[in-house]
């Protein structure tokens, strides 16, 4: 098992995610795995923008 950390989200969002995961009918899918996949997709999709903003921030610190 991977190292895992707890994150806190609104109860309403957790309920929505639980409904989505249950509707997938995949016994291996959990809310945690689903959220991790969403975050990984987001980071991959926006990595150039994230890196650009990080570079701007770093330059401002110097």
N, C-alpha and C positions, 0 to 999 in steps of 0.2 A: 504494500500500500504506500502511496506517495505521502510525503509530508503534507499536511493540510492545516489551514488556518480558518478560524471562524470569521465570518462577516455578518453584519447586521443589516437587514432590509425591512422595510415596512411590512406589516402583517398582510395587508391587502395585496402587495406585490408577491409575497410568498404564496398566498392562496391562488393567485393567478398562475404563477409558475407551476404549482402543484397540479392544477387542472390541465395545463399544457402537457406536462410530463406524463400524467396519467392517460391522457388521450393518445399518446404515442404507442401505448401498449408494448413497451419495450422494458422488460424486467431489469435490464442492466442500467437503464437510465434513472438518474436521481436528479433532484433539483440542483445539487452541488455540481454534478457533471454538466448539466444543461447550462448553468450560469457560467461555468468555466469555459465551455465552448463558445458562448456568446462573447465573453471577454477576449478570448484568443482571436476570434473573428474580428472584433473591433480593433484590437491592437494591430493585426495584420493589415486590415483595410486602411487604417489611418496612420501607419507607422511613419510614412514620410512627413506628414504634418506634425506628428508628435516629436519626431527628431528635429524638425525645423524649429518648433517652439522651444525645445530643450536647448538648442544651440543659441537661440536669441537670448534666452534666460541666462545661460552660462556667460555669454559675452557681456551682458549687463552687470553681472557680478564682478567682472574684472574691470 
